């Protein structure tokens, strides 16, 4: 089984992109406040955000395919394929979401300014890989839900498996490449937007929410991964200190402005606590993420924060 098909331990793969706090919200606010010619309706900045958010929207929606594949590989032996005797065969696969609207939007903006040849090409390959995998997952999900394998001695399941494995491997490879490129673009946009918010509003509630989410994303990026399981502890500690400082700034703002930030108060502190616990486990494991234990709750808290940050920014 290839490493791209099943990772050795859990991690947010590009959760910041999956559920990224949309820069469009801050853009719209600065437009209303008259932030200057750079943010006019026809600006390159708005076009960049529209392309970025179209790509993020597709990645969010197609994450279901990643989850569906993981569910499948949780009960089937990927190397040998299904036999019909698996203990958890009833798990089957998750059905996928309708992504036609997101795909149409992506295909429209791919050829528009600002042109980013490498990223745009990666998105094109990603769409192609998804469109090859999606119908196979749909067929397999229906097959296992109907329990047709009980009548055909798993004949169709074995045929589907032979097509699913290469399609899923290609899809996950393209997604990994897209995640890496979008991660860099999202970080650049977030930093720039933070400056725009400060210039137009000062260090407002929205500034503190964005500041915390930027540092939280950097924190997760500093964690060990399946490809680089040995963490760089000096870098990890530096980013953890930066995140802790951001959380303290948010708490101080909340104390000085009670009720100003809604739906987003204790979550950053909770994540910080879990990150510090994980840091201690990493130290005991000599930086080896494979021995430091699961990161599921860190992932869960981070994704929950992203949703809350979106809501809090609107208020």
N, C-alpha and C positions, 0 to 999 in steps of 0.2 A: 504494500500500500504506500502510495507516495505521500510525502509530508503535506503537500498541498491539499490532499483529499481529507485528511483527518489530522488536526493539530494535536500536539502532545499535552497541552494544557490550555485552559481557557484564557481569553483575552479579548478586550474590545478591539475588533479588527479595524474598524474605522467608524466607531460609534459617533464620533464628532460629525462625521459626514452623514451618517444614517439619520441622525436626529439633530443636525446642527441648527442652532439658533439662527433663524434666517436673517441675513443682513438687510433684506428688503424692508423689514420693520423700522430699523434705524434710519434707513435711507428715506423712507416716506416721511418720518418725523422731521429730519433735517430739511427736507424739501419744504414742509409747511412753515418751518422757522426761518426760511430764507438763508440757507447756509452759503450761498454764493454761486458763481457761475459754474464751478466744477461739478455741482450736483444738479444741473439743469436736466430737463426731461430727456434731451437727446445726447447726454454725456456718455463718454466711454465708461465712466464708473457705473452708471445704471445698466449699460449693456453687459458689462462684466458680471454684475450681480445677477442679471437675468440668466445668463449662460450658466453661471455657477449654480444657481438654484434649480435650474432645469436638470442639470447633471445630478445634483444631490437628490432631487425628487425621484429620479429614476433609480438611483442606488437604494434609497429608502424602500421603495416599493418592491424592488427585485430582491431585497434581502430575504424575502420569503423563500426563494429558491435555495439559498444557503441553508436556511433552517430545515427545509424539506430534505435536502441531501444529508444533513447531519442526522435527522431522524432515521432515514433509511440506513445509514451506516452504523447506527446504534444497535441494530439487530441483525444485519446481514454481514456475512464475511465478504468483504469487497473482492478479495483475491479469487475466491471459489464461486461466488454467486449464491443465490438463494436455493434452498433444497426443499422447502416446505415443512421442514422439521424444526425450524427456529422457534425458540421459546417465546419471543416477543414479535412474531410475524404480524400480529394484529396492529402493530404500530403503523405499518405501511409507510406512506409519505404524506406530508401536508399538501393540500391543494394550493395552487398559486393564485395571486391576485391578478385582476385585469390591469395591465400596464399600458394599454393602447394610448391613453391620453398622455402619459409621461413619455412614452416612446415618440409619439408625434411631436411633442414639444422639443425633445432633444434633437430629433432629426432636423427640425426647423432651425434651431439656434446653432447647430454645428457649423453651418456654413456662413454664419453671420459674424460681424466684428464683436469683440476682438478675436481675431483668428489666433489660435494656439495649436499649431500643426500637430505636435506630439500628443497633447491631451485630446484634441478632437479625433485624432486617428485611434487612440486607445478607446475612446467612447464608442466609436464606430465598431470596433472589434468586439467590444463588450456587448453591444446590442445584438450583433450577429451571433455571438456565443450563447446569449440568453435565449434567443429565438430558436436555436437548435435544441437547447436543453428543455425549455418549457413544455413543449408538446409531449416529450418523453415522460416528464414528471407527471403530467396530467393523465396520460395513459396508465402509468404505473400506479398512481394514487387510486384511480378508479378500479383497476384490476385487484388491488389488495383490499379495497373497501368491499367489493363484491365477493371476495374470497373465491375468485375463479380458480385459484391454484388448487383448490380442493377437487376440481373437476378435471383439470388438464395436467395434473401431476407436475405443476410448476413450469410447464413448457413455455408459456408466454412470459412468465417472470424471468426465466433464464435468457430468453431472447432480448427482453427489455434491458436486463442487466448488462448485456454485452454492448448495448448502445449507450446506456446511461453513464457508465464509467468514463469513457473518453469524452463525452459531452460535458460531464460535470467537471472533469479535470481541466478541460480547456476553459470552461466558464470561471472556475475558481482562480485559475492563473490570470485571466484577463481582469477579474475583479481585484485581485491583489495589486496588479499594476495600476489600475484606475484609482484604487484607494490611496496608494502612495502619492500619485500625482495630485489628486484632489486634496489630500492632507496638506501638501505644501501650499496649494492655492488658497485653501480655506484659512490657513494660518496667516497668510499675507493679507487677505481681505479683513480678517478679524482685527489684526493689529491696526490696519488703516482706519477701519471703522471706529475703533476705540479712540483714535485721535480726533476723528470727526465729531464724535459725541462730546468729547471733552471741550473741543473748540466751540461747540454750539450750546452746550448745556452745562459745562463744567463737570465736576465729578458727581454726577447725578446718580439716581437709583439705577438707571439703565447702564451707566458707565460701570458701576460696581458689579452688576450682574454679568456684564460682558467680560469684565476684568477677571472675575472668578472663573468663568467658563473657559477663557483662554488658558489660564494657569492650570486648570483641571485637565484640559486636553493635553497640555505639555507634560503633565504628570503621568498620564496614561501612556504617552508616547515613550517615556523614559523607562517603562517597565520592561522586563525581559519578554521575549517573544519566542515562538517555536523555532524561528530561524536563528535567533540570537539569544539562547537561553541563559547565558551568563551576563548578569546585569553589571553595568558600570556604576559602582556604588557612589563614586564621587559625584558623577552627573546626577544620579538619582537623588542624592541628598541635597544638591543645589536646587533642583527643580522642586523638591518637596518643601524646602525652606521658602521658595518663592510662592508656592501655593498657600502655605501657612500664613505668609504675610498678607496675601490677597484676602484670605478668609478673615483675618483680623481687621483689615480695612472695611470689609463688608459689615462685620459685627459692630465696629465703631460707628459706621454710618447709620445702622439700624438703631443703635442706642441714642444717637443724636437726633434721629428722625423717625420716631416710633410710628409704625403704621404706613410708612412711605413705600416699603417693599412688601408686597403681598405674595403668598404662596412660595416664598423662597427665603427661608431663614435658617432652619437648623440643618438642612441637607448638606451644605458645604462643610459644616463642622463634622457631621457624621462621616462623610467621605474622608476627611482629613484623619479622623481617628482610625478608620480602617486602613488607610495608606500607611500610617505610622506602625500599626500592627504588622502589616505586610512587610514593611521595611525591617522590622525586627526579625521576622522569619527569614528574610533574604540574608541578613547578616549571619544568622545561625547556619544557613545553607551555603555560606561563602559565595553569595551572589547568584546561586544556581536556581533559576525560576522553576525548574523541574522538581526541585526538592523543597521549595518554599511553600507549597500548598496552593490550594485553589484560589482563584481571584474572582469567583463568581459574584460575590457580594459587592466587590468594588465595581465590577461591570454594572451590576444592577443599580447601585446608588448613582453611578455616573449617568446612566441613561435616564433615570428618574429625575436627576437634576436638570438634564437638558430639556425635558418636557416642562418642568416647573419654570425654568428660565424663560422659555417661550411665552408661557402664560404671564409671568411676572412682568416681562418687558412690555406687554400690552397694557398693563395697568399702571 
